[in-house]
Amino acid sequence: MKQLDARGLSCPEPVVMLRKAMMSKEAYYEIVVDNLTSKENVTRYAEHQGYQVSVREEAGEYVLTMKKKV
């Protein structure tokens, strides 16, 4: 699983970071963001790329875990 830390970044930077990471074609990714807009945009992008996204909130931050759909 590739883990990314996008805290402190505003869109579109977290999406760009994820897009670059997804070039490795791994089955799982995890990204931490600290604002609602980034959470929504990263979720939308990952789902468009064929990933199932689960989100959990921890201390005002969002941890998004993405799993490639089969």
CHARMM-style PDB file with segment names, atoms N, HN, CA, C and O in Angstrom:
ATOM      1  N   MET     1       0.852  -1.175   0.000  1.00  0.00      PROA
ATOM      2  CA  MET     1       0.000   0.000   0.000  1.00  0.00      PROA
ATOM      3  C   MET     1       0.898   1.238   0.000  1.00  0.00      PROA
ATOM      4  O   MET     1       1.825   1.357   0.801  1.00  0.00      PROA
ATOM      5  N   LYS     2       0.598   2.145  -0.913  1.00  0.00      PROA
ATOM      6  HN  LYS     2      -0.155   2.048  -1.564  1.00  0.00      PROA
ATOM      7  CA  LYS     2       1.330   3.400  -0.974  1.00  0.00      PROA
ATOM      8  C   LYS     2       0.594   4.417  -0.116  1.00  0.00      PROA
ATOM      9  O   LYS     2      -0.615   4.591  -0.262  1.00  0.00      PROA
ATOM     10  N   GLN     3       1.320   5.096   0.787  1.00  0.00      PROA
ATOM     11  HN  GLN     3       2.302   4.954   0.906  1.00  0.00      PROA
ATOM     12  CA  GLN     3       0.717   6.068   1.693  1.00  0.00      PROA
ATOM     13  C   GLN     3       1.183   7.467   1.324  1.00  0.00      PROA
ATOM     14  O   GLN     3       2.368   7.702   1.086  1.00  0.00      PROA
ATOM     15  N   LEU     4       0.227   8.397   1.280  1.00  0.00      PROA
ATOM     16  HN  LEU     4      -0.735   8.206   1.473  1.00  0.00      PROA
ATOM     17  CA  LEU     4       0.512   9.775   0.899  1.00  0.00      PROA
ATOM     18  C   LEU     4       0.021  10.719   1.991  1.00  0.00      PROA
ATOM     19  O   LEU     4      -1.003  10.469   2.628  1.00  0.00      PROA
ATOM     20  N   ASP     5       0.749  11.787   2.196  1.00  0.00      PROA
ATOM     21  HN  ASP     5       1.580  11.989   1.679  1.00  0.00      PROA
ATOM     22  CA  ASP     5       0.368  12.789   3.179  1.00  0.00      PROA
ATOM     23  C   ASP     5       0.148  14.106   2.448  1.00  0.00      PROA
ATOM     24  O   ASP     5       1.105  14.747   2.013  1.00  0.00      PROA
ATOM     25  N   ALA     6      -1.112  14.511   2.311  1.00  0.00      PROA
ATOM     26  HN  ALA     6      -1.889  13.990   2.664  1.00  0.00      PROA
ATOM     27  CA  ALA     6      -1.444  15.747   1.600  1.00  0.00      PROA
ATOM     28  C   ALA     6      -1.971  16.812   2.558  1.00  0.00      PROA
ATOM     29  O   ALA     6      -2.644  17.752   2.137  1.00  0.00      PROA
ATOM     30  N   ARG     7      -1.664  16.664   3.844  1.00  0.00      PROA
ATOM     31  HN  ARG     7      -1.117  15.900   4.187  1.00  0.00      PROA
ATOM     32  CA  ARG     7      -2.093  17.681   4.815  1.00  0.00      PROA
ATOM     33  C   ARG     7      -1.419  19.007   4.501  1.00  0.00      PROA
ATOM     34  O   ARG     7      -0.233  19.062   4.177  1.00  0.00      PROA
ATOM     35  N   GLY     8      -2.208  20.080   4.607  1.00  0.00      PROA
ATOM     36  HN  GLY     8      -3.172  20.035   4.870  1.00  0.00      PROA
ATOM     37  CA  GLY     8      -1.673  21.403   4.354  1.00  0.00      PROA
ATOM     38  C   GLY     8      -1.704  21.804   2.886  1.00  0.00      PROA
ATOM     39  O   GLY     8      -1.364  22.937   2.546  1.00  0.00      PROA
ATOM     40  N   LEU     9      -2.105  20.889   2.017  1.00  0.00      PROA
ATOM     41  HN  LEU     9      -2.381  19.968   2.293  1.00  0.00      PROA
ATOM     42  CA  LEU     9      -2.178  21.194   0.588  1.00  0.00      PROA
ATOM     43  C   LEU     9      -3.619  21.481   0.198  1.00  0.00      PROA
ATOM     44  O   LEU     9      -4.545  20.864   0.725  1.00  0.00      PROA
ATOM     45  N   SER    10      -3.806  22.408  -0.718  1.00  0.00      PROA
ATOM     46  HN  SER    10      -3.054  22.909  -1.146  1.00  0.00      PROA
ATOM     47  CA  SER    10      -5.157  22.691  -1.200  1.00  0.00      PROA
ATOM     48  C   SER    10      -5.296  22.145  -2.616  1.00  0.00      PROA
ATOM     49  O   SER    10      -4.304  21.951  -3.318  1.00  0.00      PROA
ATOM     50  N   CYS    11      -6.514  21.905  -3.018  1.00  0.00      PROA
ATOM     51  HN  CYS    11      -7.320  22.063  -2.447  1.00  0.00      PROA
ATOM     52  CA  CYS    11      -6.778  21.347  -4.340  1.00  0.00      PROA
ATOM     53  C   CYS    11      -6.305  22.306  -5.414  1.00  0.00      PROA
ATOM     54  O   CYS    11      -6.430  23.523  -5.273  1.00  0.00      PROA
ATOM     55  N   PRO    12      -5.766  21.759  -6.475  1.00  0.00      PROA
ATOM     56  CA  PRO    12      -5.794  20.354  -6.894  1.00  0.00      PROA
ATOM     57  C   PRO    12      -4.571  19.543  -6.470  1.00  0.00      PROA
ATOM     58  O   PRO    12      -4.404  18.420  -6.945  1.00  0.00      PROA
ATOM     59  N   GLU    13      -3.719  20.062  -5.604  1.00  0.00      PROA
ATOM     60  HN  GLU    13      -3.856  20.974  -5.219  1.00  0.00      PROA
ATOM     61  CA  GLU    13      -2.473  19.368  -5.263  1.00  0.00      PROA
ATOM     62  C   GLU    13      -2.655  17.939  -4.744  1.00  0.00      PROA
ATOM     63  O   GLU    13      -1.915  17.059  -5.184  1.00  0.00      PROA
ATOM     64  N   PRO    14      -3.607  17.651  -3.824  1.00  0.00      PROA
ATOM     65  CA  PRO    14      -3.771  16.261  -3.387  1.00  0.00      PROA
ATOM     66  C   PRO    14      -4.177  15.315  -4.527  1.00  0.00      PROA
ATOM     67  O   PRO    14      -3.743  14.164  -4.569  1.00  0.00      PROA
ATOM     68  N   VAL    15      -5.006  15.806  -5.441  1.00  0.00      PROA
ATOM     69  HN  VAL    15      -5.359  16.741  -5.407  1.00  0.00      PROA
ATOM     70  CA  VAL    15      -5.419  14.972  -6.579  1.00  0.00      PROA
ATOM     71  C   VAL    15      -4.229  14.716  -7.495  1.00  0.00      PROA
ATOM     72  O   VAL    15      -4.048  13.595  -7.971  1.00  0.00      PROA
ATOM     73  N   VAL    16      -3.425  15.727  -7.745  1.00  0.00      PROA
ATOM     74  HN  VAL    16      -3.572  16.638  -7.359  1.00  0.00      PROA
ATOM     75  CA  VAL    16      -2.235  15.567  -8.586  1.00  0.00      PROA
ATOM     76  C   VAL    16      -1.260  14.583  -7.941  1.00  0.00      PROA
ATOM     77  O   VAL    16      -0.673  13.743  -8.622  1.00  0.00      PROA
ATOM     78  N   MET    17      -1.095  14.694  -6.628  1.00  0.00      PROA
ATOM     79  HN  MET    17      -1.572  15.377  -6.075  1.00  0.00      PROA
ATOM     80  CA  MET    17      -0.219  13.779  -5.889  1.00  0.00      PROA
ATOM     81  C   MET    17      -0.704  12.333  -6.030  1.00  0.00      PROA
ATOM     82  O   MET    17       0.090  11.420  -6.259  1.00  0.00      PROA
ATOM     83  N   LEU    18      -2.015  12.140  -5.892  1.00  0.00      PROA
ATOM     84  HN  LEU    18      -2.660  12.882  -5.706  1.00  0.00      PROA
ATOM     85  CA  LEU    18      -2.582  10.799  -6.025  1.00  0.00      PROA
ATOM     86  C   LEU    18      -2.443  10.289  -7.452  1.00  0.00      PROA
ATOM     87  O   LEU    18      -2.109   9.124  -7.665  1.00  0.00      PROA
ATOM     88  N   ARG    19      -2.695  11.151  -8.428  1.00  0.00      PROA
ATOM     89  HN  ARG    19      -2.966  12.098  -8.255  1.00  0.00      PROA
ATOM     90  CA  ARG    19      -2.594  10.738  -9.834  1.00  0.00      PROA
ATOM     91  C   ARG    19      -1.181  10.246 -10.136  1.00  0.00      PROA
ATOM     92  O   ARG    19      -1.010   9.221 -10.796  1.00  0.00      PROA
ATOM     93  N   LYS    20      -0.173  10.965  -9.661  1.00  0.00      PROA
ATOM     94  HN  LYS    20      -0.312  11.797  -9.124  1.00  0.00      PROA
ATOM     95  CA  LYS    20       1.218  10.543  -9.879  1.00  0.00      PROA
ATOM     96  C   LYS    20       1.497   9.208  -9.193  1.00  0.00      PROA
ATOM     97  O   LYS    20       2.157   8.338  -9.762  1.00  0.00      PROA
ATOM     98  N   ALA    21       0.991   9.047  -7.968  1.00  0.00      PROA
ATOM     99  HN  ALA    21       0.455   9.753  -7.506  1.00  0.00      PROA
ATOM    100  CA  ALA    21       1.205   7.795  -7.234  1.00  0.00      PROA
ATOM    101  C   ALA    21       0.531   6.625  -7.941  1.00  0.00      PROA
ATOM    102  O   ALA    21       1.059   5.513  -7.949  1.00  0.00      PROA
ATOM    103  N   MET    22      -0.636   6.875  -8.536  1.00  0.00      PROA
ATOM    104  HN  MET    22      -1.065   7.778  -8.530  1.00  0.00      PROA
ATOM    105  CA  MET    22      -1.386   5.801  -9.192  1.00  0.00      PROA
ATOM    106  C   MET    22      -0.717   5.300 -10.472  1.00  0.00      PROA
ATOM    107  O   MET    22      -1.143   4.295 -11.042  1.00  0.00      PROA
ATOM    108  N   MET    23       0.309   5.984 -10.917  1.00  0.00      PROA
ATOM    109  HN  MET    23       0.654   6.800 -10.455  1.00  0.00      PROA
ATOM    110  CA  MET    23       1.061   5.488 -12.074  1.00  0.00      PROA
ATOM    111  C   MET    23       1.759   4.176 -11.756  1.00  0.00      PROA
ATOM    112  O   MET    23       2.131   3.435 -12.666  1.00  0.00      PROA
ATOM    113  N   SER    24       1.940   3.882 -10.474  1.00  0.00      PROA
ATOM    114  HN  SER    24       1.638   4.484  -9.735  1.00  0.00      PROA
ATOM    115  CA  SER    24       2.575   2.627 -10.068  1.00  0.00      PROA
ATOM    116  C   SER    24       1.607   1.456 -10.143  1.00  0.00      PROA
ATOM    117  O   SER    24       2.011   0.301 -10.013  1.00  0.00      PROA
ATOM    118  N   LYS    25       0.319   1.755 -10.355  1.00  0.00      PROA
ATOM    119  HN  LYS    25      -0.010   2.693 -10.461  1.00  0.00      PROA
ATOM    120  CA  LYS    25      -0.729   0.735 -10.549  1.00  0.00      PROA
ATOM    121  C   LYS    25      -0.850  -0.249  -9.381  1.00  0.00      PROA
ATOM    122  O   LYS    25      -1.048  -1.445  -9.594  1.00  0.00      PROA
ATOM    123  N   GLU    26      -0.732   0.250  -8.159  1.00  0.00      PROA
ATOM    124  HN  GLU    26      -0.571   1.222  -7.986  1.00  0.00      PROA
ATOM    125  CA  GLU    26      -0.901  -0.611  -6.989  1.00  0.00      PROA
ATOM    126  C   GLU    26      -2.386  -0.844  -6.722  1.00  0.00      PROA
ATOM    127  O   GLU    26      -3.238  -0.116  -7.231  1.00  0.00      PROA
ATOM    128  N   ALA    27      -2.683  -1.851  -5.931  1.00  0.00      PROA
ATOM    129  HN  ALA    27      -1.991  -2.442  -5.517  1.00  0.00      PROA
ATOM    130  CA  ALA    27      -4.078  -2.182  -5.629  1.00  0.00      PROA
ATOM    131  C   ALA    27      -4.635  -1.339  -4.485  1.00  0.00      PROA
ATOM    132  O   ALA    27      -5.850  -1.172  -4.379  1.00  0.00      PROA
ATOM    133  N   TYR    28      -3.764  -0.807  -3.628  1.00  0.00      PROA
ATOM    134  HN  TYR    28      -2.777  -0.944  -3.714  1.00  0.00      PROA
ATOM    135  CA  TYR    28      -4.202  -0.045  -2.454  1.00  0.00      PROA
ATOM    136  C   TYR    28      -3.408   1.254  -2.332  1.00  0.00      PROA
ATOM    137  O   TYR    28      -2.206   1.302  -2.593  1.00  0.00      PROA
ATOM    138  N   TYR    29      -4.121   2.299  -1.927  1.00  0.00      PROA
ATOM    139  HN  TYR    29      -5.098   2.260  -1.716  1.00  0.00      PROA
ATOM    140  CA  TYR    29      -3.501   3.585  -1.629  1.00  0.00      PROA
ATOM    141  C   TYR    29      -4.167   4.155  -0.392  1.00  0.00      PROA
ATOM    142  O   TYR    29      -5.327   3.861  -0.104  1.00  0.00      PROA
ATOM    143  N   GLU    30      -3.422   4.975   0.336  1.00  0.00      PROA
ATOM    144  HN  GLU    30      -2.480   5.215   0.102  1.00  0.00      PROA
ATOM    145  CA  GLU    30      -3.989   5.690   1.472  1.00  0.00      PROA
ATOM    146  C   GLU    30      -3.460   7.112   1.414  1.00  0.00      PROA
ATOM    147  O   GLU    30      -2.263   7.330   1.229  1.00  0.00      PROA
ATOM    148  N   ILE    31      -4.357   8.081   1.574  1.00  0.00      PROA
ATOM    149  HN  ILE    31      -5.330   7.904   1.724  1.00  0.00      PROA
ATOM    150  CA  ILE    31      -3.967   9.482   1.554  1.00  0.00      PROA
ATOM    151  C   ILE    31      -4.640  10.201   2.715  1.00  0.00      PROA
ATOM    152  O   ILE    31      -5.809   9.963   3.017  1.00  0.00      PROA
ATOM    153  N   VAL    32      -3.887  11.082   3.357  1.00  0.00      PROA
ATOM    154  HN  VAL    32      -2.937  11.276   3.112  1.00  0.00      PROA
ATOM    155  CA  VAL    32      -4.416  11.880   4.464  1.00  0.00      PROA
ATOM    156  C   VAL    32      -4.564  13.312   3.970  1.00  0.00      PROA
ATOM    157  O   VAL    32      -3.612  13.905   3.463  1.00  0.00      PROA
ATOM    158  N   VAL    33      -5.772  13.865   4.122  1.00  0.00      PROA
ATOM    159  HN  VAL    33      -6.546  13.383   4.534  1.00  0.00      PROA
ATOM    160  CA  VAL    33      -6.035  15.261   3.767  1.00  0.00      PROA
ATOM    161  C   VAL    33      -6.660  15.947   4.981  1.00  0.00      PROA
ATOM    162  O   VAL    33      -7.170  15.289   5.888  1.00  0.00      PROA
ATOM    163  N   ASP    34      -6.610  17.280   4.982  1.00  0.00      PROA
ATOM    164  HN  ASP    34      -6.196  17.814   4.245  1.00  0.00      PROA
ATOM    165  CA  ASP    34      -7.112  17.991   6.162  1.00  0.00      PROA
ATOM    166  C   ASP    34      -8.221  18.992   5.844  1.00  0.00      PROA
ATOM    167  O   ASP    34      -8.495  19.899   6.630  1.00  0.00      PROA
ATOM    168  N   ASN    35      -8.860  18.816   4.676  1.00  0.00      PROA
ATOM    169  HN  ASN    35      -8.638  18.079   4.038  1.00  0.00      PROA
ATOM    170  CA  ASN    35     -10.001  19.683   4.385  1.00  0.00      PROA
ATOM    171  C   ASN    35     -11.039  18.942   3.555  1.00  0.00      PROA
ATOM    172  O   ASN    35     -10.721  18.009   2.818  1.00  0.00      PROA
ATOM    173  N   LEU    36     -12.266  19.371   3.689  1.00  0.00      PROA
ATOM    174  HN  LEU    36     -12.525  20.130   4.287  1.00  0.00      PROA
ATOM    175  CA  LEU    36     -13.402  18.697   3.069  1.00  0.00      PROA
ATOM    176  C   LEU    36     -13.325  18.713   1.549  1.00  0.00      PROA
ATOM    177  O   LEU    36     -13.657  17.714   0.911  1.00  0.00      PROA
ATOM    178  N   THR    37     -12.902  19.807   0.960  1.00  0.00      PROA
ATOM    179  HN  THR    37     -12.632  20.619   1.478  1.00  0.00      PROA
ATOM    180  CA  THR    37     -12.821  19.891  -0.503  1.00  0.00      PROA
ATOM    181  C   THR    37     -11.845  18.858  -1.054  1.00  0.00      PROA
ATOM    182  O   THR    37     -12.144  18.188  -2.042  1.00  0.00      PROA
ATOM    183  N   SER    38     -10.693  18.726  -0.431  1.00  0.00      PROA
ATOM    184  HN  SER    38     -10.450  19.270   0.372  1.00  0.00      PROA
ATOM    185  CA  SER    38      -9.717  17.730  -0.877  1.00  0.00      PROA
ATOM    186  C   SER    38     -10.271  16.322  -0.714  1.00  0.00      PROA
ATOM    187  O   SER    38     -10.078  15.470  -1.582  1.00  0.00      PROA
ATOM    188  N   LYS    39     -10.957  16.076   0.393  1.00  0.00      PROA
ATOM    189  HN  LYS    39     -11.114  16.768   1.098  1.00  0.00      PROA
ATOM    190  CA  LYS    39     -11.563  14.751   0.604  1.00  0.00      PROA
ATOM    191  C   LYS    39     -12.524  14.421  -0.524  1.00  0.00      PROA
ATOM    192  O   LYS    39     -12.484  13.318  -1.069  1.00  0.00      PROA
ATOM    193  N   GLU    40     -13.386  15.365  -0.881  1.00  0.00      PROA
ATOM    194  HN  GLU    40     -13.419  16.261  -0.438  1.00  0.00      PROA
ATOM    195  CA  GLU    40     -14.376  15.123  -1.928  1.00  0.00      PROA
ATOM    196  C   GLU    40     -13.717  14.955  -3.295  1.00  0.00      PROA
ATOM    197  O   GLU    40     -14.090  14.058  -4.052  1.00  0.00      PROA
ATOM    198  N   ASN    41     -12.743  15.806  -3.621  1.00  0.00      PROA
ATOM    199  HN  ASN    41     -12.440  16.535  -3.007  1.00  0.00      PROA
ATOM    200  CA  ASN    41     -12.096  15.725  -4.929  1.00  0.00      PROA
ATOM    201  C   ASN    41     -11.250  14.469  -5.090  1.00  0.00      PROA
ATOM    202  O   ASN    41     -11.259  13.849  -6.154  1.00  0.00      PROA
ATOM    203  N   VAL    42     -10.519  14.086  -4.045  1.00  0.00      PROA
ATOM    204  HN  VAL    42     -10.512  14.589  -3.181  1.00  0.00      PROA
ATOM    205  CA  VAL    42      -9.713  12.866  -4.097  1.00  0.00      PROA
ATOM    206  C   VAL    42     -10.630  11.644  -4.218  1.00  0.00      PROA
ATOM    207  O   VAL    42     -10.344  10.724  -4.985  1.00  0.00      PROA
ATOM    208  N   THR    43     -11.719  11.637  -3.469  1.00  0.00      PROA
ATOM    209  HN  THR    43     -11.951  12.384  -2.846  1.00  0.00      PROA
ATOM    210  CA  THR    43     -12.681  10.528  -3.550  1.00  0.00      PROA
ATOM    211  C   THR    43     -13.229  10.404  -4.963  1.00  0.00      PROA
ATOM    212  O   THR    43     -13.264   9.311  -5.528  1.00  0.00      PROA
ATOM    213  N   ARG    44     -13.654  11.518  -5.530  1.00  0.00      PROA
ATOM    214  HN  ARG    44     -13.625  12.407  -5.071  1.00  0.00      PROA
ATOM    215  CA  ARG    44     -14.223  11.515  -6.878  1.00  0.00      PROA
ATOM    216  C   ARG    44     -13.203  11.007  -7.901  1.00  0.00      PROA
ATOM    217  O   ARG    44     -13.544  10.198  -8.765  1.00  0.00      PROA
ATOM    218  N   TYR    45     -11.966  11.472  -7.810  1.00  0.00      PROA
ATOM    219  HN  TYR    45     -11.689  12.129  -7.109  1.00  0.00      PROA
ATOM    220  CA  TYR    45     -10.930  11.055  -8.744  1.00  0.00      PROA
ATOM    221  C   TYR    45     -10.652   9.552  -8.618  1.00  0.00      PROA
ATOM    222  O   TYR    45     -10.580   8.845  -9.623  1.00  0.00      PROA
ATOM    223  N   ALA    46     -10.496   9.073  -7.386  1.00  0.00      PROA
ATOM    224  HN  ALA    46     -10.554   9.647  -6.570  1.00  0.00      PROA
ATOM    225  CA  ALA    46     -10.187   7.655  -7.173  1.00  0.00      PROA
ATOM    226  C   ALA    46     -11.315   6.759  -7.691  1.00  0.00      PROA
ATOM    227  O   ALA    46     -11.057   5.737  -8.326  1.00  0.00      PROA
ATOM    228  N   GLU    47     -12.556   7.143  -7.422  1.00  0.00      PROA
ATOM    229  HN  GLU    47     -12.766   7.973  -6.906  1.00  0.00      PROA
ATOM    230  CA  GLU    47     -13.691   6.348  -7.911  1.00  0.00      PROA
ATOM    231  C   GLU    47     -13.715   6.337  -9.429  1.00  0.00      PROA
ATOM    232  O   GLU    47     -14.027   5.312 -10.035  1.00  0.00      PROA
ATOM    233  N   HSD    48     -13.392   7.454 -10.047  1.00  0.00      PROA
ATOM    234  HN  HSD    48     -13.138   8.287  -9.554  1.00  0.00      PROA
ATOM    235  CA  HSD    48     -13.346   7.537 -11.511  1.00  0.00      PROA
ATOM    236  C   HSD    48     -12.247   6.626 -12.077  1.00  0.00      PROA
ATOM    237  O   HSD    48     -12.352   6.152 -13.209  1.00  0.00      PROA
ATOM    238  N   GLN    49     -11.200   6.386 -11.290  1.00  0.00      PROA
ATOM    239  HN  GLN    49     -11.115   6.771 -10.371  1.00  0.00      PROA
ATOM    240  CA  GLN    49     -10.105   5.521 -11.713  1.00  0.00      PROA
ATOM    241  C   GLN    49     -10.364   4.050 -11.389  1.00  0.00      PROA
ATOM    242  O   GLN    49      -9.508   3.201 -11.634  1.00  0.00      PROA
ATOM    243  N   GLY    50     -11.544   3.748 -10.838  1.00  0.00      PROA
ATOM    244  HN  GLY    50     -12.240   4.438 -10.640  1.00  0.00      PROA
ATOM    245  CA  GLY    50     -11.899   2.353 -10.567  1.00  0.00      PROA
ATOM    246  C   GLY    50     -11.548   1.860  -9.179  1.00  0.00      PROA
ATOM    247  O   GLY    50     -11.359   0.660  -8.982  1.00  0.00      PROA
ATOM    248  N   TYR    51     -11.457   2.757  -8.217  1.00  0.00      PROA
ATOM    249  HN  TYR    51     -11.611   3.732  -8.378  1.00  0.00      PROA
ATOM    250  CA  TYR    51     -11.136   2.383  -6.837  1.00  0.00      PROA
ATOM    251  C   TYR    51     -12.349   2.559  -5.942  1.00  0.00      PROA
ATOM    252  O   TYR    51     -13.150   3.476  -6.124  1.00  0.00      PROA
ATOM    253  N   GLN    52     -12.469   1.668  -4.976  1.00  0.00      PROA
ATOM    254  HN  GLN    52     -11.819   0.923  -4.828  1.00  0.00      PROA
ATOM    255  CA  GLN    52     -13.483   1.798  -3.930  1.00  0.00      PROA
ATOM    256  C   GLN    52     -12.824   2.595  -2.804  1.00  0.00      PROA
ATOM    257  O   GLN    52     -11.714   2.274  -2.378  1.00  0.00      PROA
ATOM    258  N   VAL    53     -13.507   3.627  -2.327  1.00  0.00      PROA
ATOM    259  HN  VAL    53     -14.409   3.887  -2.673  1.00  0.00      PROA
ATOM    260  CA  VAL    53     -12.912   4.534  -1.344  1.00  0.00      PROA
ATOM    261  C   VAL    53     -13.644   4.421  -0.013  1.00  0.00      PROA
ATOM    262  O   VAL    53     -14.873   4.468   0.040  1.00  0.00      PROA
ATOM    263  N   SER    54     -12.880   4.273   1.052  1.00  0.00      PROA
ATOM    264  HN  SER    54     -11.881   4.235   1.009  1.00  0.00      PROA
ATOM    265  CA  SER    54     -13.460   4.347   2.396  1.00  0.00      PROA
ATOM    266  C   SER    54     -12.764   5.503   3.115  1.00  0.00      PROA
ATOM    267  O   SER    54     -11.565   5.732   2.952  1.00  0.00      PROA
ATOM    268  N   VAL    55     -13.554   6.222   3.913  1.00  0.00      PROA
ATOM    269  HN  VAL    55     -14.528   6.036   4.045  1.00  0.00      PROA
ATOM    270  CA  VAL    55     -13.049   7.427   4.582  1.00  0.00      PROA
ATOM    271  C   VAL    55     -13.281   7.299   6.073  1.00  0.00      PROA
ATOM    272  O   VAL    55     -14.351   6.881   6.515  1.00  0.00      PROA
ATOM    273  N   ARG    56     -12.272   7.663   6.840  1.00  0.00      PROA
ATOM    274  HN  ARG    56     -11.403   8.002   6.481  1.00  0.00      PROA
ATOM    275  CA  ARG    56     -12.468   7.765   8.284  1.00  0.00      PROA
ATOM    276  C   ARG    56     -11.890   9.103   8.724  1.00  0.00      PROA
ATOM    277  O   ARG    56     -10.884   9.572   8.192  1.00  0.00      PROA
ATOM    278  N   GLU    57     -12.543   9.699   9.697  1.00  0.00      PROA
ATOM    279  HN  GLU    57     -13.361   9.318  10.130  1.00  0.00      PROA
ATOM    280  CA  GLU    57     -12.103  10.998  10.193  1.00  0.00      PROA
ATOM    281  C   GLU    57     -11.366  10.795  11.500  1.00  0.00      PROA
ATOM    282  O   GLU    57     -11.839  10.091  12.393  1.00  0.00      PROA
ATOM    283  N   GLU    58     -10.196  11.421  11.605  1.00  0.00      PROA
ATOM    284  HN  GLU    58      -9.812  11.993  10.881  1.00  0.00      PROA
ATOM    285  CA  GLU    58      -9.380  11.327  12.810  1.00  0.00      PROA
ATOM    286  C   GLU    58      -8.872  12.716  13.164  1.00  0.00      PROA
ATOM    287  O   GLU    58      -8.056  13.280  12.435  1.00  0.00      PROA
ATOM    288  N   ALA    59      -9.334  13.263  14.250  1.00  0.00      PROA
ATOM    289  HN  ALA    59      -9.997  12.804  14.842  1.00  0.00      PROA
ATOM    290  CA  ALA    59      -8.861  14.553  14.765  1.00  0.00      PROA
ATOM    291  C   ALA    59      -8.907  15.661  13.716  1.00  0.00      PROA
ATOM    292  O   ALA    59      -7.958  16.432  13.573  1.00  0.00      PROA
ATOM    293  N   GLY    60     -10.015  15.733  12.988  1.00  0.00      PROA
ATOM    294  HN  GLY    60     -10.786  15.107  13.104  1.00  0.00      PROA
ATOM    295  CA  GLY    60     -10.187  16.792  11.996  1.00  0.00      PROA
ATOM    296  C   GLY    60      -9.501  16.542  10.675  1.00  0.00      PROA
ATOM    297  O   GLY    60      -9.519  17.401   9.794  1.00  0.00      PROA
ATOM    298  N   GLU    61      -8.897  15.378  10.523  1.00  0.00      PROA
ATOM    299  HN  GLU    61      -8.883  14.680  11.239  1.00  0.00      PROA
ATOM    300  CA  GLU    61      -8.265  14.998   9.260  1.00  0.00      PROA
ATOM    301  C   GLU    61      -9.010  13.807   8.682  1.00  0.00      PROA
ATOM    302  O   GLU    61      -9.671  13.061   9.405  1.00  0.00      PROA
ATOM    303  N   TYR    62      -8.897  13.639   7.384  1.00  0.00      PROA
ATOM    304  HN  TYR    62      -8.361  14.245   6.797  1.00  0.00      PROA
ATOM    305  CA  TYR    62      -9.568  12.534   6.708  1.00  0.00      PROA
ATOM    306  C   TYR    62      -8.531  11.565   6.170  1.00  0.00      PROA
ATOM    307  O   TYR    62      -7.589  11.961   5.484  1.00  0.00      PROA
ATOM    308  N   VAL    63      -8.714  10.290   6.490  1.00  0.00      PROA
ATOM    309  HN  VAL    63      -9.480   9.968   7.047  1.00  0.00      PROA
ATOM    310  CA  VAL    63      -7.845   9.245   5.977  1.00  0.00      PROA
ATOM    311  C   VAL    63      -8.661   8.474   4.946  1.00  0.00      PROA
ATOM    312  O   VAL    63      -9.649   7.825   5.288  1.00  0.00      PROA
ATOM    313  N   LEU    64      -8.247   8.547   3.687  1.00  0.00      PROA
ATOM    314  HN  LEU    64      -7.445   9.075   3.409  1.00  0.00      PROA
ATOM    315  CA  LEU    64      -8.951   7.885   2.599  1.00  0.00      PROA
ATOM    316  C   LEU    64      -8.160   6.656   2.187  1.00  0.00      PROA
ATOM    317  O   LEU    64      -6.977   6.748   1.862  1.00  0.00      PROA
ATOM    318  N   THR    65      -8.813   5.516   2.202  1.00  0.00      PROA
ATOM    319  HN  THR    65      -9.775   5.441   2.466  1.00  0.00      PROA
ATOM    320  CA  THR    65      -8.193   4.271   1.785  1.00  0.00      PROA
ATOM    321  C   THR    65      -8.864   3.838   0.493  1.00  0.00      PROA
ATOM    322  O   THR    65     -10.090   3.760   0.419  1.00  0.00      PROA
ATOM    323  N   MET    66      -8.070   3.560  -0.512  1.00  0.00      PROA
ATOM    324  HN  MET    66      -7.074   3.624  -0.451  1.00  0.00      PROA
ATOM    325  CA  MET    66      -8.581   3.193  -1.823  1.00  0.00      PROA
ATOM    326  C   MET    66      -8.176   1.780  -2.172  1.00  0.00      PROA
ATOM    327  O   MET    66      -7.017   1.397  -2.008  1.00  0.00      PROA
ATOM    328  N   LYS    67      -9.129   1.006  -2.651  1.00  0.00      PROA
ATOM    329  HN  LYS    67     -10.071   1.317  -2.784  1.00  0.00      PROA
ATOM    330  CA  LYS    67      -8.888  -0.376  -3.048  1.00  0.00      PROA
ATOM    331  C   LYS    67      -9.379  -0.544  -4.482  1.00  0.00      PROA
ATOM    332  O   LYS    67     -10.503  -0.162  -4.806  1.00  0.00      PROA
ATOM    333  N   LYS    68      -8.545  -1.109  -5.329  1.00  0.00      PROA
ATOM    334  HN  LYS    68      -7.632  -1.420  -5.066  1.00  0.00      PROA
ATOM    335  CA  LYS    68      -8.903  -1.308  -6.740  1.00  0.00      PROA
ATOM    336  C   LYS    68     -10.075  -2.290  -6.825  1.00  0.00      PROA
ATOM    337  O   LYS    68     -10.049  -3.371  -6.236  1.00  0.00      PROA
ATOM    338  N   LYS    69     -11.105  -1.879  -7.578  1.00  0.00      PROA
ATOM    339  HN  LYS    69     -11.126  -1.001  -8.056  1.00  0.00      PROA
ATOM    340  CA  LYS    69     -12.242  -2.773  -7.798  1.00  0.00      PROA
ATOM    341  C   LYS    69     -11.829  -3.862  -8.758  1.00  0.00      PROA
ATOM    342  O   LYS    69     -11.064  -3.616  -9.690  1.00  0.00      PROA
ATOM    343  N   VAL    70     -12.330  -5.069  -8.538  1.00  0.00      PROA
ATOM    344  HN  VAL    70     -12.951  -5.269  -7.781  1.00  0.00      PROA
ATOM    345  CA  VAL    70     -11.988  -6.197  -9.410  1.00  0.00      PROA
ATOM    346  C   VAL    70     -12.983  -6.393 -10.507  1.00  0.00      PROA
ATOM    347  OT1 VAL    70     -12.832  -7.304 -11.322  1.00  0.00      PROA
TER     348      VAL     70
END
